[in-house]
Amino acid sequence: MIINEVIQRVQSLYSKGVESDDTRLSSRHIYNKLLTVRAKLFQEKADKNKFISPYVYSEINCLELIKVPIHECPCLPPLGCCTLRSKYKFPSILTNRNGLMVKSVTTLDGRIRYSETDFETEHWANSNRYTSSKASYYFANDYLYVTMEDPNNDDDEARVVRVELMLEDPLDAIKYPSYCPSNQDCTSYRDVDFKIESAMVEPLIQLTAQELIQVFNAGQEDSSNNTKDNPEQTTK
């Protein structure tokens, strides 16, 4: 189901649920609310360890990595070898009780799958000759860091990876800069598929419409209370 169809269904329910001469909302406003409800549904499902279809994950292919110092203090010289980091920051990623909802980080052909780690574990492993930090990744300061056997290797495959993850806004995956630039697609965002499982479509639409109606009714009630609290003064 494309985004436009989901928006129209929410608008239809919303228009039936409010008493107003002007019941239409902007498509962008509805879409933002859809994203909020979508995030809530997926987070609840993930927290219950329920299966999530791989088709609803966003894919960022041809993600460019660059060599950077291990530390992020620009006034200090490099310490030891470099590490690899995504060239651009990541958009917001959905989270659950287990952390970021990242399905995989792999080489383009999927031959190497990087294991998840964190900054402290990774750099402790680097300093310990009895441990290995090959083929791992972690996120810090909105960047993806990838560790491999030799970060100074100039192999193109080592500098470009593929990431599957659950973004707060799936459209951000389309907008994310690719290592292989192409002509920008002029397709409207409303004609893009909305990444949601089929069984979650109805709950998504119902909950979104309900929340929008509640916001409208709360605004009407506040307006009414303000009128009562601030009656017009009349001259004697």
PLY file of the C-alpha trace (Angstrom):
ply
format ascii 1.0
element vertex 236
property float x
property float y
property float z
element edge 235
property int vertex1
property int vertex2
end_header
0.00 0.00 0.00
1.44 3.35 -1.00
1.68 6.29 1.39
-1.05 8.26 -0.38
-3.59 5.46 0.11
-2.82 5.23 3.82
-3.14 9.01 4.21
-6.49 9.06 2.41
-7.91 6.33 4.62
-6.84 8.17 7.76
-8.31 11.42 6.41
-11.63 9.69 5.72
-11.91 8.36 9.27
-10.80 11.68 10.73
-13.40 13.62 8.75
-16.16 11.35 10.09
-14.98 11.70 13.68
-14.94 15.47 14.11
-17.74 18.01 13.96
-16.27 20.84 11.98
-16.80 22.61 8.69
-13.10 22.22 7.94
-11.98 18.68 8.75
-9.14 18.23 6.30
-5.56 17.95 7.55
-2.42 18.38 5.51
-0.95 15.19 4.10
2.36 15.91 5.84
0.64 16.27 9.22
-1.12 12.93 8.79
2.08 11.27 7.58
4.01 12.46 10.64
1.32 11.03 12.92
1.41 7.76 10.95
5.14 7.53 11.60
4.62 8.02 15.34
2.00 5.27 15.52
4.04 2.97 13.25
7.04 3.34 15.56
4.90 2.50 18.57
3.45 -0.63 16.93
6.84 -1.97 15.86
8.48 -1.18 19.20
5.72 -3.01 21.08
6.07 -6.00 18.76
9.85 -6.08 19.09
9.68 -5.77 22.89
7.51 -8.92 22.93
10.08 -10.71 20.75
7.53 -11.23 18.00
8.59 -11.84 14.41
8.94 -8.75 12.23
8.87 -9.23 8.49
12.23 -8.49 6.83
10.34 -6.63 4.09
9.54 -3.71 6.38
13.17 -2.94 7.12
14.80 -0.16 5.15
17.93 -0.85 3.17
20.78 1.59 2.74
22.99 0.14 0.05
26.37 1.42 -1.12
27.00 3.17 2.19
30.38 4.86 2.06
32.92 4.49 4.87
35.85 6.80 5.46
38.99 6.49 7.59
38.89 8.56 10.77
40.98 8.70 13.96
39.87 6.43 16.79
39.24 9.45 19.03
37.18 12.55 18.16
39.37 15.26 19.66
40.47 17.48 16.73
43.23 19.16 18.74
45.02 15.87 19.44
47.19 13.79 17.09
45.93 10.35 15.96
46.35 7.53 18.47
47.38 4.27 16.84
45.56 3.10 13.72
42.39 4.55 12.23
38.88 3.17 12.18
36.17 3.30 9.52
33.09 5.47 9.92
30.10 6.30 7.77
30.75 9.47 5.80
27.34 10.91 6.72
25.28 10.84 9.88
22.35 8.46 10.12
18.71 9.51 10.34
16.77 8.49 13.46
16.64 4.72 14.01
13.83 3.00 15.90
14.75 1.44 19.23
13.32 -1.21 21.51
14.38 -2.56 24.89
17.30 -4.35 23.24
18.68 -1.22 21.58
18.70 -0.01 18.00
16.54 -1.96 15.55
19.36 -2.81 13.14
18.88 -6.09 11.28
22.29 -6.38 9.64
25.48 -4.68 8.49
27.23 -6.61 5.73
29.53 -6.30 2.75
27.69 -5.64 -0.50
27.64 -9.31 -1.45
26.60 -10.40 2.05
29.72 -12.58 2.36
30.84 -10.83 5.56
28.31 -10.01 8.26
29.51 -7.61 10.93
28.60 -8.36 14.54
27.21 -5.68 16.82
29.39 -4.25 19.55
29.84 -0.90 21.33
32.61 1.67 21.72
33.95 0.41 25.06
33.92 -3.27 24.09
35.47 -2.59 20.70
38.37 -0.52 21.96
39.03 -2.83 24.90
39.25 -5.67 22.37
41.67 -3.64 20.24
44.00 -3.20 23.21
43.84 -6.85 24.27
46.08 -9.18 22.28
43.99 -12.20 23.34
40.80 -10.91 21.72
39.79 -10.14 18.18
37.74 -7.22 16.90
37.35 -8.37 13.31
34.15 -7.64 11.41
32.13 -5.67 13.95
30.14 -2.44 14.04
28.67 0.05 16.47
26.80 3.37 16.36
28.02 6.51 18.12
27.04 10.17 17.71
24.68 9.18 14.86
27.52 7.61 12.86
28.13 3.98 11.97
31.60 2.68 12.86
32.90 -0.51 11.26
35.94 -2.43 12.46
37.73 -4.94 10.27
41.05 -6.74 10.26
42.84 -3.94 8.44
41.06 -0.55 8.31
43.90 0.83 6.20
43.10 -1.61 3.42
42.16 0.26 0.25
39.87 -2.52 -0.98
36.69 -0.85 -2.29
34.54 -3.61 -0.81
35.87 -2.73 2.64
34.89 0.91 2.16
31.27 0.34 1.14
28.70 -1.64 3.14
25.02 -2.50 3.14
22.78 -1.81 6.14
19.26 -3.06 6.94
17.51 -1.24 9.75
14.21 0.16 10.98
14.14 3.93 10.48
11.64 6.26 12.12
10.92 7.60 8.62
11.55 5.00 5.89
11.84 7.81 3.33
15.17 8.72 4.94
16.67 5.58 3.40
15.83 6.89 -0.07
17.33 10.29 0.71
20.53 8.94 2.29
23.60 9.78 0.14
24.90 6.78 -1.79
28.49 5.98 -2.73
27.19 5.54 -6.28
25.23 8.75 -6.99
22.37 8.51 -9.44
19.83 10.88 -10.90
17.33 11.91 -8.28
13.98 10.20 -8.61
11.25 12.81 -9.00
8.56 10.45 -7.67
6.45 12.07 -4.96
6.88 10.64 -1.46
3.16 9.90 -1.51
3.68 7.33 -4.29
6.23 5.31 -2.29
5.24 2.09 -0.52
4.51 2.54 3.17
6.69 0.03 5.04
4.23 -1.76 7.30
3.16 -5.37 7.71
-0.24 -6.13 6.16
-1.69 -7.27 9.50
-0.75 -3.90 11.03
-2.40 -1.71 8.39
-5.84 -1.56 10.03
-4.52 -0.93 13.58
-2.20 1.74 12.16
-5.03 3.59 10.40
-7.48 3.26 13.30
-5.02 4.41 15.96
-3.75 7.30 13.84
-7.25 8.60 13.15
-8.20 8.22 16.83
-5.18 10.18 18.02
-5.81 12.97 15.52
-9.48 13.16 16.58
-8.47 13.29 20.25
-6.12 16.18 19.52
-8.89 18.01 17.67
-11.43 17.45 20.48
-8.92 18.54 23.12
-8.33 21.74 21.16
-12.06 22.37 20.94
-12.44 21.80 24.69
-9.55 24.14 25.51
-11.07 26.80 23.28
-14.42 26.42 25.01
-12.85 26.62 28.48
-10.90 29.74 27.54
-14.11 31.39 26.41
-15.77 30.60 29.74
-12.77 31.73 31.77
-12.45 35.02 29.85
-15.95 36.42 29.30
-16.20 39.63 27.34
-16.43 42.66 29.55
-19.50 44.81 29.05
-19.75 48.52 29.75
-22.09 49.70 32.45
0 1
1 2
2 3
3 4
4 5
5 6
6 7
7 8
8 9
9 10
10 11
11 12
12 13
13 14
14 15
15 16
16 17
17 18
18 19
19 20
20 21
21 22
22 23
23 24
24 25
25 26
26 27
27 28
28 29
29 30
30 31
31 32
32 33
33 34
34 35
35 36
36 37
37 38
38 39
39 40
40 41
41 42
42 43
43 44
44 45
45 46
46 47
47 48
48 49
49 50
50 51
51 52
52 53
53 54
54 55
55 56
56 57
57 58
58 59
59 60
60 61
61 62
62 63
63 64
64 65
65 66
66 67
67 68
68 69
69 70
70 71
71 72
72 73
73 74
74 75
75 76
76 77
77 78
78 79
79 80
80 81
81 82
82 83
83 84
84 85
85 86
86 87
87 88
88 89
89 90
90 91
91 92
92 93
93 94
94 95
95 96
96 97
97 98
98 99
99 100
100 101
101 102
102 103
103 104
104 105
105 106
106 107
107 108
108 109
109 110
110 111
111 112
112 113
113 114
114 115
115 116
116 117
117 118
118 119
119 120
120 121
121 122
122 123
123 124
124 125
125 126
126 127
127 128
128 129
129 130
130 131
131 132
132 133
133 134
134 135
135 136
136 137
137 138
138 139
139 140
140 141
141 142
142 143
143 144
144 145
145 146
146 147
147 148
148 149
149 150
150 151
151 152
152 153
153 154
154 155
155 156
156 157
157 158
158 159
159 160
160 161
161 162
162 163
163 164
164 165
165 166
166 167
167 168
168 169
169 170
170 171
171 172
172 173
173 174
174 175
175 176
176 177
177 178
178 179
179 180
180 181
181 182
182 183
183 184
184 185
185 186
186 187
187 188
188 189
189 190
190 191
191 192
192 193
193 194
194 195
195 196
196 197
197 198
198 199
199 200
200 201
201 202
202 203
203 204
204 205
205 206
206 207
207 208
208 209
209 210
210 211
211 212
212 213
213 214
214 215
215 216
216 217
217 218
218 219
219 220
220 221
221 222
222 223
223 224
224 225
225 226
226 227
227 228
228 229
229 230
230 231
231 232
232 233
233 234
234 235
